[in-house]
Amino acid sequence: MHKVVSATTNPAKIKAILQAFNEIFGEGSCHIDAVSVESGVPEQPLGNEETRAGARNRVENARLVRPDADFWVAIEAGIDEDSTFSWVVIETREQHGEARSATLPLPAVILERIRAGDALGPVMSHYTGIDEIGRKEGAIGVFTAGKLTRSCVYHQAVILALSPFHNAVYR
């Protein structure tokens, strides 16, 4: 059984990680240990590079906290070019994988608050009345009328980031 350290305690992100690992390595093939670690970037990362750096930093910090794991996984959500998206970074002692998720264009009213310094989660909670929306369906669930959720978009990116770990051509 793989010991997977999730560099977040966010249920939407943990669900995506667990589902992806089960699909790639088999049902029940991993145990997830969720840890809360710093990203080293602002609460609301802006831009591709800052968001990617946040995910990379979380993996590095998770490795320091739980050095005995088989996998370390981080998902960092950010805002880039008026859209929300995330970076997924996965590492083992020998391998490294990264993938960027699909993007969701955000409405002007939400972007205005983000540009004023607010983070997307609290802005969406205020807009929708859903407490801690970032730990649930997120802006993705709201703006796709529930057709997609934060977790399912993360799931795709985790599957993509896992590609180097089960395909020999990467080695």
N, CA and C atoms as an extended XYZ file, in Angstrom:
513
Properties=species:S:1:pos:R:3:atomname:S:1:resname:S:1:resid:I:1 pbc="F F F"
N         0.848       -1.186        0.000 N   MET     1
C         0.000        0.000        0.000 CA  MET     1
C         0.889        1.243        0.000 C   MET     1
N         0.557        2.182       -0.880 N   HIS     2
C         1.316        3.424       -0.981 CA  HIS     2
C         0.911        4.390        0.129 C   HIS     2
N         1.912        4.968        0.785 N   LYS     3
C         1.653        6.016        1.758 CA  LYS     3
C         1.766        7.352        1.027 C   LYS     3
N         0.622        8.030        0.902 N   VAL     4
C         0.544        9.287        0.157 CA  VAL     4
C         0.320       10.431        1.141 C   VAL     4
N         1.170       11.424        1.097 N   VAL     5
C         0.991       12.598        1.931 CA  VAL     5
C         0.381       13.698        1.070 C   VAL     5
N        -0.785       14.140        1.491 N   SER     6
C        -1.468       15.260        0.850 CA  SER     6
C        -1.043       16.527        1.568 C   SER     6
N        -0.513       17.487        0.826 N   ALA     7
C        -0.019       18.731        1.422 CA  ALA     7
C        -1.164       19.716        1.610 C   ALA     7
N        -2.307       19.191        2.024 N   THR     8
C        -3.495       19.994        2.303 CA  THR     8
C        -4.462       19.158        3.129 C   THR     8
N        -5.307       19.839        3.872 N   THR     9
C        -6.385       19.150        4.583 CA  THR     9
C        -7.738       19.461        3.943 C   THR     9
N        -7.721       20.094        2.782 N   ASN    10
C        -8.949       20.463        2.087 CA  ASN    10
C        -9.646       19.209        1.551 C   ASN    10
N       -10.888       18.945        1.986 N   PRO    11
C       -11.593       17.725        1.561 CA  PRO    11
C       -11.761       17.589        0.044 C   PRO    11
N       -11.989       18.686       -0.667 N   ALA    12
C       -12.152       18.619       -2.124 CA  ALA    12
C       -10.859       18.145       -2.791 C   ALA    12
N        -9.734       18.572       -2.274 N   LYS    13
C        -8.444       18.182       -2.837 CA  LYS    13
C        -8.095       16.745       -2.459 C   LYS    13
N        -8.352       16.366       -1.217 N   ILE    14
C        -8.072       14.995       -0.769 CA  ILE    14
C        -8.916       13.993       -1.557 C   ILE    14
N       -10.170       14.317       -1.793 N   LYS    15
C       -11.051       13.442       -2.577 CA  LYS    15
C       -10.480       13.216       -3.974 C   LYS    15
N       -10.004       14.275       -4.606 N   ALA    16
C        -9.424       14.173       -5.948 CA  ALA    16
C        -8.177       13.294       -5.944 C   ALA    16
N        -7.334       13.479       -4.957 N   ILE    17
C        -6.092       12.700       -4.852 CA  ILE    17
C        -6.420       11.224       -4.649 C   ILE    17
N        -7.293       10.927       -3.715 N   LEU    18
C        -7.658        9.539       -3.420 CA  LEU    18
C        -8.268        8.862       -4.645 C   LEU    18
N        -9.187        9.524       -5.300 N   GLN    19
C        -9.837        8.952       -6.473 CA  GLN    19
C        -8.824        8.677       -7.591 C   GLN    19
N        -7.937        9.619       -7.846 N   ALA    20
C        -6.933        9.446       -8.901 CA  ALA    20
C        -5.980        8.297       -8.582 C   ALA    20
N        -5.491        8.236       -7.362 N   PHE    21
C        -4.582        7.150       -6.981 CA  PHE    21
C        -5.281        5.797       -7.075 C   PHE    21
N        -6.545        5.720       -6.657 N   ASN    22
C        -7.292        4.468       -6.772 CA  ASN    22
C        -7.464        4.052       -8.222 C   ASN    22
N        -7.694        5.009       -9.100 N   GLU    23
C        -7.874        4.690      -10.515 CA  GLU    23
C        -6.570        4.246      -11.172 C   GLU    23
N        -5.474        4.879      -10.810 N   ILE    24
C        -4.183        4.553      -11.435 CA  ILE    24
C        -3.551        3.299      -10.831 C   ILE    24
N        -3.569        3.177       -9.506 N   PHE    25
C        -2.856        2.086       -8.844 CA  PHE    25
C        -3.764        0.987       -8.298 C   PHE    25
N        -5.076        1.162       -8.397 N   GLY    26
C        -6.018        0.157       -7.914 CA  GLY    26
C        -6.710        0.595       -6.638 C   GLY    26
N        -7.969        0.214       -6.541 N   GLU    27
C        -8.792        0.559       -5.374 CA  GLU    27
C        -8.115        0.078       -4.093 C   GLU    27
N        -8.036        0.959       -3.114 N   GLY    28
C        -7.452        0.605       -1.822 CA  GLY    28
C        -5.934        0.508       -1.838 C   GLY    28
N        -5.289        1.033       -2.877 N   SER    29
C        -3.835        0.903       -3.017 CA  SER    29
C        -3.047        1.952       -2.243 C   SER    29
N        -3.764        2.914       -1.658 N   CYS    30
C        -3.026        3.953       -0.948 CA  CYS    30
C        -3.755        4.390        0.315 C   CYS    30
N        -2.961        4.918        1.207 N   HIS    31
C        -3.477        5.564        2.416 CA  HIS    31
C        -3.033        7.019        2.345 C   HIS    31
N        -3.981        7.931        2.564 N   ILE    32
C        -3.651        9.361        2.500 CA  ILE    32
C        -3.503        9.929        3.904 C   ILE    32
N        -2.392       10.587        4.100 N   ASP    33
C        -2.095       11.304        5.337 CA  ASP    33
C        -2.113       12.787        4.983 C   ASP    33
N        -3.119       13.495        5.442 N   ALA    34
C        -3.267       14.916        5.123 CA  ALA    34
C        -2.540       15.768        6.151 C   ALA    34
N        -1.701       16.682        5.650 N   VAL    35
C        -0.984       17.601        6.525 CA  VAL    35
C        -1.214       19.028        6.050 C   VAL    35
N        -1.213       19.932        6.982 N   SER    36
C        -1.344       21.347        6.653 CA  SER    36
C         0.049       21.952        6.639 C   SER    36
N         0.463       22.442        5.469 N   VAL    37
C         1.785       23.051        5.335 CA  VAL    37
C         1.657       24.379        4.601 C   VAL    37
N         2.659       25.203        4.761 N   GLU    38
C         2.672       26.523        4.126 CA  GLU    38
C         3.025       26.417        2.651 C   GLU    38
N         2.459       27.339        1.880 N   SER    39
C         2.742       27.386        0.447 CA  SER    39
C         3.875       28.352        0.116 C   SER    39
N         4.131       29.305        1.004 N   GLY    40
C         5.150       30.308        0.733 CA  GLY    40
C         4.717       31.357       -0.277 C   GLY    40
N         3.436       31.333       -0.644 N   VAL    41
C         2.879       32.343       -1.555 CA  VAL    41
C         1.648       32.934       -0.868 C   VAL    41
N         1.115       34.032       -1.372 N   PRO    42
C        -0.075       34.615       -0.752 CA  PRO    42
C        -1.264       33.646       -0.730 C   PRO    42
N        -2.209       33.909        0.154 N   GLU    43
C        -3.415       33.080        0.248 CA  GLU    43
C        -4.066       32.926       -1.120 C   GLU    43
N        -4.078       33.997       -1.895 N   GLN    44
C        -4.605       33.932       -3.261 CA  GLN    44
C        -3.453       34.134       -4.238 C   GLN    44
N        -2.844       33.043       -4.692 N   PRO    45
C        -1.765       33.189       -5.664 CA  PRO    45
C        -2.287       33.782       -6.971 C   PRO    45
N        -1.504       34.681       -7.519 N   LEU    46
C        -1.856       35.322       -8.784 CA  LEU    46
C        -0.804       34.964       -9.825 C   LEU    46
N        -1.250       34.447      -10.931 N   GLY    47
C        -0.353       34.094      -12.020 CA  GLY    47
C         0.074       32.648      -11.985 C   GLY    47
N         0.488       32.187      -13.139 N   ASN    48
C         0.906       30.804      -13.325 CA  ASN    48
C         2.097       30.451      -12.441 C   ASN    48
N         3.128       31.273      -12.475 N   GLU    49
C         4.365       30.950      -11.755 CA  GLU    49
C         4.192       30.966      -10.245 C   GLU    49
N         3.457       31.955       -9.716 N   GLU    50
C         3.249       32.018       -8.267 CA  GLU    50
C         2.442       30.808       -7.793 C   GLU    50
N         1.458       30.427       -8.563 N   THR    51
C         0.625       29.279       -8.201 CA  THR    51
C         1.444       27.990       -8.250 C   THR    51
N         2.227       27.830       -9.290 N   ARG    52
C         3.081       26.638       -9.421 CA  ARG    52
C         4.096       26.587       -8.276 C   ARG    52
N         4.665       27.730       -7.941 N   ALA    53
C         5.618       27.799       -6.831 CA  ALA    53
C         4.947       27.375       -5.527 C   ALA    53
N         3.701       27.789       -5.330 N   GLY    54
C         2.971       27.390       -4.125 CA  GLY    54
C         2.823       25.882       -4.014 C   GLY    54
N         2.499       25.219       -5.127 N   ALA    55
C         2.369       23.756       -5.121 CA  ALA    55
C         3.722       23.093       -4.870 C   ALA    55
N         4.752       23.590       -5.519 N   ARG    56
C         6.092       23.017       -5.315 CA  ARG    56
C         6.552       23.194       -3.869 C   ARG    56
N         6.294       24.375       -3.304 N   ASN    57
C         6.674       24.635       -1.908 CA  ASN    57
C         5.910       23.726       -0.952 C   ASN    57
N         4.637       23.504       -1.228 N   ARG    58
C         3.841       22.625       -0.357 CA  ARG    58
C         4.392       21.195       -0.368 C   ARG    58
N         4.771       20.705       -1.546 N   VAL    59
C         5.359       19.357       -1.618 CA  VAL    59
C         6.650       19.307       -0.804 C   VAL    59
N         7.496       20.298       -0.980 N   GLU    60
C         8.757       20.348       -0.242 CA  GLU    60
C         8.506       20.376        1.272 C   GLU    60
N         7.551       21.180        1.705 N   ASN    61
C         7.239       21.275        3.137 CA  ASN    61
C         6.592       19.996        3.662 C   ASN    61
N         5.771       19.353        2.840 N   ALA    62
C         5.167       18.079        3.248 CA  ALA    62
C         6.239       17.001        3.406 C   ALA    62
N         7.239       17.040        2.543 N   ARG    63
C         8.348       16.078        2.654 CA  ARG    63
C         9.113       16.260        3.956 C   ARG    63
N         9.242       17.511        4.389 N   LEU    64
C         9.937       17.779        5.649 CA  LEU    64
C         9.141       17.268        6.843 C   LEU    64
N         7.816       17.415        6.770 N   VAL    65
C         6.930       17.006        7.876 CA  VAL    65
C         6.739       15.495        7.916 C   VAL    65
N         6.619       14.863        6.742 N   ARG    66
C         6.379       13.419        6.645 CA  ARG    66
C         7.392       12.796        5.669 C   ARG    66
N         8.657       12.675        6.094 N   PRO    67
C         9.699       12.206        5.181 CA  PRO    67
C         9.606       10.727        4.802 C   PRO    67
N         8.795        9.949        5.497 N   ASP    68
C         8.729        8.511        5.255 CA  ASP    68
C         7.648        8.092        4.264 C   ASP    68
N         7.078        9.010        3.534 N   ALA    69
C         6.000        8.694        2.589 CA  ALA    69
C         6.545        8.116        1.290 C   ALA    69
N         5.633        7.548        0.508 N   ASP    70
C         5.963        7.073       -0.839 CA  ASP    70
C         5.711        8.167       -1.879 C   ASP    70
N         4.655        8.955       -1.655 N   PHE    71
C         4.289       10.054       -2.547 CA  PHE    71
C         3.965       11.288       -1.716 C   PHE    71
N         4.308       12.450       -2.257 N   TRP    72
C         3.881       13.728       -1.693 CA  TRP    72
C         3.113       14.449       -2.794 C   TRP    72
N         1.922       14.969       -2.452 N   VAL    73
C         1.050       15.579       -3.461 CA  VAL    73
C         0.570       16.942       -2.971 C   VAL    73
N         0.638       17.931       -3.849 N   ALA    74
C         0.115       19.263       -3.531 CA  ALA    74
C        -0.756       19.749       -4.674 C   ALA    74
N        -1.820       20.439       -4.309 N   ILE    75
C        -2.693       21.101       -5.274 CA  ILE    75
C        -2.818       22.549       -4.827 C   ILE    75
N        -2.379       23.456       -5.686 N   GLU    76
C        -2.452       24.885       -5.360 CA  GLU    76
C        -3.349       25.570       -6.382 C   GLU    76
N        -4.406       26.206       -5.906 N   ALA    77
C        -5.325       26.933       -6.784 CA  ALA    77
C        -4.889       28.384       -6.889 C   ALA    77
N        -5.067       28.957       -8.064 N   GLY    78
C        -4.677       30.346       -8.278 CA  GLY    78
C        -5.566       31.025       -9.300 C   GLY    78
N        -5.217       32.265       -9.572 N   ILE    79
C        -5.922       33.076      -10.564 CA  ILE    79
C        -4.893       33.489      -11.615 C   ILE    79
N        -5.220       33.269      -12.881 N   ASP    80
C        -4.336       33.649      -13.972 CA  ASP    80
C        -5.189       34.074      -15.157 C   ASP    80
N        -4.893       35.247      -15.694 N   GLU    81
C        -5.616       35.756      -16.860 CA  GLU    81
C        -7.137       35.683      -16.671 C   GLU    81
N        -7.601       36.180      -15.531 N   ASP    82
C        -9.030       36.286      -15.209 CA  ASP    82
C        -9.735       34.940      -15.060 C   ASP    82
N        -8.971       33.884      -14.805 N   SER    83
C        -9.534       32.550      -14.623 CA  SER    83
C        -8.939       31.903      -13.386 C   SER    83
N        -9.700       30.967      -12.814 N   THR    84
C        -9.168       30.165      -11.722 CA  THR    84
C        -8.714       28.828      -12.284 C   THR    84
N        -7.672       28.277      -11.688 N   PHE    85
C        -7.067       27.024      -12.125 CA  PHE    85
C        -6.231       26.498      -10.975 C   PHE    85
N        -5.544       25.384      -11.174 N   SER    86
C        -4.634       24.886      -10.145 CA  SER    86
C        -3.441       24.190      -10.770 C   SER    86
N        -2.390       24.094       -9.975 N   TRP    87
C        -1.234       23.266      -10.297 CA  TRP    87
C        -1.223       22.081       -9.356 C   TRP    87
N        -0.931       20.914       -9.892 N   VAL    88
C        -0.730       19.708       -9.097 CA  VAL    88
C         0.735       19.319       -9.228 C   VAL    88
N         1.380       19.083       -8.100 N   VAL    89
C         2.761       18.617       -8.077 CA  VAL    89
C         2.793       17.326       -7.261 C   VAL    89
N         3.408       16.301       -7.837 N   ILE    90
C         3.540       15.001       -7.171 CA  ILE    90
C         4.992       14.576       -7.230 C   ILE    90
N         5.506       14.081       -6.106 N   GLU    91
C         6.886       13.596       -6.056 CA  GLU    91
C         6.981       12.287       -5.296 C   GLU    91
N         7.954       11.488       -5.714 N   THR    92
C         8.455       10.367       -4.932 CA  THR    92
C         9.940       10.658       -4.744 C   THR    92
N        10.658        9.734       -4.178 N   ARG    93
C        12.097        9.946       -4.038 CA  ARG    93
C        12.793        9.978       -5.403 C   ARG    93
N        12.211        9.296       -6.404 N   GLU    94
C        12.851        9.177       -7.713 CA  GLU    94
C        12.172        9.963       -8.830 C   GLU    94
N        10.899       10.259       -8.693 N   GLN    95
C        10.119       10.820       -9.802 CA  GLN    95
C         9.472       12.146       -9.414 C   GLN    95
N         9.103       12.887      -10.457 N   HIS    96
C         8.425       14.166      -10.277 CA  HIS    96
C         7.397       14.303      -11.394 C   HIS    96
N         6.193       14.756      -11.041 N   GLY    97
C         5.164       15.015      -12.037 CA  GLY    97
C         4.415       16.299      -11.713 C   GLY    97
N         4.039       17.021      -12.745 N   GLU    98
C         3.278       18.265      -12.575 CA  GLU    98
C         2.234       18.363      -13.670 C   GLU    98
N         1.095       18.945      -13.332 N   ALA    99
C         0.071       19.208      -14.349 CA  ALA    99
C        -0.752       20.410      -13.914 C   ALA    99
N        -1.189       21.156      -14.907 N   ARG   100
C        -2.073       22.298      -14.670 CA  ARG   100
C        -3.493       21.869      -15.016 C   ARG   100
N        -4.428       22.299      -14.204 N   SER   101
C        -5.832       21.931      -14.412 CA  SER   101
C        -6.479       22.761      -15.505 C   SER   101
N        -7.699       22.395      -15.812 N   ALA   102
C        -8.546       23.218      -16.668 CA  ALA   102
C        -8.774       24.557      -15.971 C   ALA   102
N        -9.174       25.558      -16.739 N   THR   103
C        -9.409       26.881      -16.169 CA  THR   103
C       -10.880       27.253      -16.266 C   THR   103
N       -11.309       28.061      -15.327 N   LEU   104
C       -12.676       28.580      -15.305 CA  LEU   104
C       -12.613       30.096      -15.358 C   LEU   104
N       -13.146       30.717      -16.421 N   PRO   105
C       -13.175       32.178      -16.456 CA  PRO   105
C       -14.091       32.703      -15.352 C   PRO   105
N       -13.646       33.746      -14.691 N   LEU   106
C       -14.418       34.310      -13.581 CA  LEU   106
C       -15.145       35.581      -14.011 C   LEU   106
N       -16.333       35.813      -13.443 N   PRO   107
C       -17.089       37.031      -13.770 CA  PRO   107
C       -16.389       38.285      -13.243 C   PRO   107
N       -16.644       39.398      -13.907 N   ALA   108
C       -16.019       40.673      -13.557 CA  ALA   108
C       -16.259       41.055      -12.098 C   ALA   108
N       -17.452       40.810      -11.576 N   VAL   109
C       -17.768       41.180      -10.197 CA  VAL   109
C       -16.878       40.437       -9.199 C   VAL   109
N       -16.521       39.199       -9.494 N   ILE   110
C       -15.633       38.411       -8.631 CA  ILE   110
C       -14.192       38.892       -8.802 C   ILE   110
N       -13.783       39.100      -10.035 N   LEU   111
C       -12.412       39.553      -10.312 CA  LEU   111
C       -12.122       40.908       -9.674 C   LEU   111
N       -13.118       41.769       -9.642 N   GLU   112
C       -12.950       43.081       -9.015 CA  GLU   112
C       -12.545       42.936       -7.550 C   GLU   112
N       -13.184       42.028       -6.840 N   ARG   113
C       -12.864       41.805       -5.418 CA  ARG   113
C       -11.479       41.168       -5.259 C   ARG   113
N       -11.129       40.268       -6.170 N   ILE   114
C        -9.809       39.628       -6.115 CA  ILE   114
C        -8.718       40.666       -6.372 C   ILE   114
N        -8.943       41.534       -7.342 N   ARG   115
C        -7.964       42.592       -7.637 CA  ARG   115
C        -7.824       43.561       -6.466 C   ARG   115
N        -8.869       43.655       -5.642 N   ALA   116
C        -8.822       44.513       -4.456 CA  ALA   116
C        -8.098       43.819       -3.291 C   ALA   116
N        -7.686       42.558       -3.503 N   GLY   117
C        -6.901       41.869       -2.481 CA  GLY   117
C        -7.588       40.721       -1.785 C   GLY   117
N        -8.828       40.429       -2.124 N   ASP   118
C        -9.538       39.314       -1.494 CA  ASP   118
C        -9.184       37.997       -2.182 C   ASP   118
N        -9.296       36.904       -1.449 N   ALA   119
C        -9.083       35.573       -2.011 CA  ALA   119
C       -10.397       35.050       -2.589 C   ALA   119
N       -10.298       34.190       -3.583 N   LEU   120
C       -11.483       33.688       -4.273 CA  LEU   120
C       -12.459       32.977       -3.333 C   LEU   120
N       -11.965       32.131       -2.454 N   GLY   121
C       -12.849       31.380       -1.553 CA  GLY   121
C       -13.777       32.276       -0.747 C   GLY   121
N       -13.234       33.230        0.005 N   PRO   122
C       -14.102       34.121        0.772 CA  PRO   122
C       -15.031       34.966       -0.101 C   PRO   122
N       -14.563       35.382       -1.271 N   VAL   123
C       -15.412       36.152       -2.182 CA  VAL   123
C       -16.587       35.288       -2.626 C   VAL   123
N       -16.311       34.046       -2.984 N   MET   124
C       -17.373       33.136       -3.422 CA  MET   124
C       -18.325       32.804       -2.279 C   MET   124
N       -17.802       32.644       -1.072 N   SER   125
C       -18.666       32.394        0.086 CA  SER   125
C       -19.607       33.571        0.309 C   SER   125
N       -19.070       34.784        0.180 N   HIS   126
C       -19.897       35.983        0.319 CA  HIS   126
C       -20.949       36.039       -0.791 C   HIS   126
N       -20.550       35.777       -2.010 N   TYR   127
C       -21.435       35.852       -3.174 CA  TYR   127
C       -22.546       34.802       -3.109 C   TYR   127
N       -22.216       33.587       -2.633 N   THR   128
C       -23.174       32.474       -2.661 CA  THR   128
C       -23.870       32.201       -1.334 C   THR   128
N       -23.263       32.647       -0.231 N   GLY   129
C       -23.784       32.304        1.084 CA  GLY   129
C       -23.375       30.911        1.538 C   GLY   129
N       -22.491       30.247        0.783 N   ILE   130
C       -22.018       28.902        1.136 CA  ILE   130
C       -20.737       29.030        1.952 C   ILE   130
N       -20.806       28.635        3.223 N   ASP   131
C       -19.651       28.686        4.117 CA  ASP   131
C       -18.527       27.796        3.598 C   ASP   131
N       -17.300       28.288        3.652 N   GLU   132
C       -16.112       27.528        3.250 CA  GLU   132
C       -16.303       26.834        1.908 C   GLU   132
N       -16.778       27.552        0.939 N   ILE   133
C       -17.071       26.991       -0.386 CA  ILE   133
C       -15.850       26.342       -1.028 C   ILE   133
N       -14.648       26.844       -0.707 N   GLY   134
C       -13.427       26.275       -1.257 CA  GLY   134
C       -13.139       24.874       -0.765 C   GLY   134
N       -13.772       24.469        0.314 N   ARG   135
C       -13.619       23.114        0.826 CA  ARG   135
C       -14.748       22.214        0.310 C   ARG   135
N       -15.584       22.783       -0.559 N   LYS   136
C       -16.743       22.060       -1.105 CA  LYS   136
C       -16.697       22.120       -2.625 C   LYS   136
N       -17.777       22.566       -3.253 N   GLU   137
C       -17.849       22.573       -4.721 CA  GLU   137
C       -17.051       23.681       -5.385 C   GLU   137
N       -16.765       24.758       -4.639 N   GLY   138
C       -15.971       25.852       -5.163 CA  GLY   138
C       -16.686       26.661       -6.225 C   GLY   138
N       -15.968       27.646       -6.741 N   ALA   139
C       -16.512       28.484       -7.814 CA  ALA   139
C       -16.870       27.626       -9.024 C   ALA   139
N       -16.100       26.581       -9.256 N   ILE   140
C       -16.355       25.695      -10.393 CA  ILE   140
C       -17.751       25.091      -10.295 C   ILE   140
N       -18.118       24.599       -9.123 N   GLY   141
C       -19.453       24.023       -8.942 CA  GLY   141
C       -20.555       25.039       -9.141 C   GLY   141
N       -20.338       26.239       -8.632 N   VAL   142
C       -21.342       27.300       -8.749 CA  VAL   142
C       -21.528       27.715      -10.202 C   VAL   142
N       -20.429       28.021      -10.880 N   PHE   143
C       -20.536       28.591      -12.225 CA  PHE   143
C       -20.772       27.563      -13.331 C   PHE   143
N       -20.655       26.270      -13.006 N   THR   144
C       -21.022       25.236      -13.988 CA  THR   144
C       -22.358       24.596      -13.625 C   THR   144
N       -23.094       25.217      -12.705 N   ALA   145
C       -24.398       24.704      -12.257 CA  ALA   145
C       -24.277       23.260      -11.771 C   ALA   145
N       -23.169       22.968      -11.089 N   GLY   146
C       -22.975       21.646      -10.512 CA  GLY   146
C       -22.534       20.567      -11.490 C   GLY   146
N       -22.330       20.931      -12.743 N   LYS   147
C       -21.889       19.931      -13.736 CA  LYS   147
C       -20.448       19.492      -13.468 C   LYS   147
N       -19.648       20.397      -12.942 N   LEU   148
C       -18.287       20.094      -12.514 CA  LEU   148
C       -18.128       20.604      -11.094 C   LEU   148
N       -17.184       20.026      -10.375 N   THR   149
C       -16.852       20.517       -9.038 CA  THR   149
C       -15.351       20.760       -8.989 C   THR   149
N       -14.962       21.432       -7.939 N   ARG   150
C       -13.542       21.653       -7.702 CA  ARG   150
C       -12.799       20.317       -7.713 C   ARG   150
N       -13.351       19.361       -7.001 N   SER   151
C       -12.708       18.060       -6.866 CA  SER   151
C       -12.551       17.348       -8.204 C   SER   151
N       -13.556       17.392       -9.061 N   CYS   152
C       -13.443       16.656      -10.334 CA  CYS   152
C       -12.437       17.316      -11.269 C   CYS   152
N       -12.304       18.633      -11.220 N   VAL   153
C       -11.291       19.301      -12.045 CA  VAL   153
C        -9.888       18.991      -11.501 C   VAL   153
N        -9.744       18.983      -10.182 N   TYR   154
C        -8.466       18.602       -9.578 CA  TYR   154
C        -8.127       17.155       -9.929 C   TYR   154
N        -9.137       16.293       -9.897 N   HIS   155
C        -8.946       14.867      -10.181 CA  HIS   155
C        -8.259       14.679      -11.534 C   HIS   155
N        -8.736       15.392      -12.552 N   GLN   156
C        -8.126       15.275      -13.881 CA  GLN   156
C        -6.654       15.680      -13.847 C   GLN   156
N        -6.350       16.749      -13.164 N   ALA   157
C        -4.968       17.222      -13.093 CA  ALA   157
C        -4.089       16.252      -12.307 C   ALA   157
N        -4.626       15.627      -11.265 N   VAL   158
C        -3.851       14.630      -10.516 CA  VAL   158
C        -3.550       13.431      -11.414 C   VAL   158
N        -4.545       12.972      -12.174 N   ILE   159
C        -4.326       11.863      -13.118 CA  ILE   159
C        -3.195       12.222      -14.084 C   ILE   159
N        -3.221       13.433      -14.622 N   LEU   160
C        -2.186       13.869      -15.561 CA  LEU   160
C        -0.812       13.926      -14.892 C   LEU   160
N        -0.755       14.473      -13.679 N   ALA   161
C         0.523       14.587      -12.970 CA  ALA   161
C         1.078       13.224      -12.572 C   ALA   161
N         0.217       12.206      -12.471 N   LEU   162
C         0.665       10.852      -12.130 CA  LEU   162
C         1.267       10.106      -13.328 C   LEU   162
N         1.133       10.643      -14.521 N   SER   163
C         1.604        9.933      -15.718 CA  SER   163
C         3.048        9.433      -15.626 C   SER   163
N         4.006       10.231      -15.133 N   PRO   164
C         5.390        9.732      -15.054 CA  PRO   164
C         5.581        8.565      -14.087 C   PRO   164
N         4.635        8.341      -13.205 N   PHE   165
C         4.803        7.326      -12.167 CA  PHE   165
C         4.355        5.927      -12.587 C   PHE   165
N         3.655        5.837      -13.703 N   HIS   166
C         3.190        4.508      -14.121 CA  HIS   166
C         3.400        4.240      -15.604 C   HIS   166
N         4.114        5.121      -16.279 N   ASN   167
C         4.441        4.933      -17.693 CA  ASN   167
C         5.953        4.893      -17.851 C   ASN   167
N         6.465        3.778      -18.312 N   ALA   168
C         7.913        3.562      -18.415 CA  ALA   168
C         8.597        4.559      -19.361 C   ALA   168
N         7.867        5.075      -20.330 N   VAL   169
C         8.466        5.985      -21.302 CA  VAL   169
C         9.009        7.262      -20.639 C   VAL   169
N         8.497        7.616      -19.464 N   TYR   170
C         8.990        8.785      -18.734 CA  TYR   170
C        10.347        8.536      -18.072 C   TYR   170
N        10.708        7.276      -17.914 N   ARG   171
C        11.938        6.964      -17.171 CA  ARG   171
C        13.140        6.879      -18.045 C   ARG   171
